[in-house]
Amino acid sequence: MYDVRRSDARGHADHGWLDSRHTFSFADYHDPAHMGFRALRVINEDRVAPGRGFGRHPHRDMEILTYVVSGAVQHADSMGNRAVVRPGEIQRMTAGTGVTHSEVNPSPAEDLHLLQIWIEPDRRGYDPGYEQVRYADRDRNGRLVQLAAREPQSGAVRIHQDVSLWTAALERGARVVHDLAPGRHGWLQVVEGTVEVAGHRLSAGDGLAVSDETNVAIAGIEPAEILLFDLA
């Protein structure tokens, strides 16, 4: 079973310095039909103006992943972490019992384009934590590369939930297949380009929920960048 979530159906907030698209209900955007998918709670696609960003604010009991498409994000948190996250890197912050952080576009000229992903942890009360790894040195052209998992492969970050996150870059005509074990579900998020899955043509910003299928077969129609979640 496949359920398409079109880009233009997402929630939208334009704050001038921030243009944000919400795949699932978030902040002032509330849609009872789109509260999340399995443990996946938030996919926000944000475009942040130069020199602007999110001031220090709190989180609790959430696994927060930051995936930069272009530009860079400057991160600071109450655990003492200071870092810049760029394309080709994945950042994980476990909010756990409570953390505050800020995220700012440090460039004076270039927009920041990123996806922020929230995953509900398997229990409340984890100690806050931070991890950042670079995956760009692994070849994701025409193949799936793991970014995050409960039991991560080398070069992926660890999250406290039975979810794995993968990325791939697909040229026109390239194809990747991800097997889904019985009872597992998939969510495909198209970051850039155009792909096709089971006759569904999907472009940048589109999402696809997959249930009761044995695999997810993704074909590149135009050069594309994708994220794929494997969820319990």
Secondary structure, 3 states (H helix, E strand, C coil): CEEEECHHHCEEEECCCEEEEECCCECCECCCCCCCECCEEEEEEEEECCCCEEEEEEECCCEEEEEEEECCEEEEECCCCEEEECCCEEEEEECCCCEEEEEECCCCCCCEEEEEEEECCCCCCCCCEEEEEECCCCCCECCCEEEEECCCCCCCEECCCCEEEEEEEECCCCEEEEECCCCCEEEEEEEEEEEEECCEEEECCCEEEECCCCEEEEEEEEEEEEEEEEEC
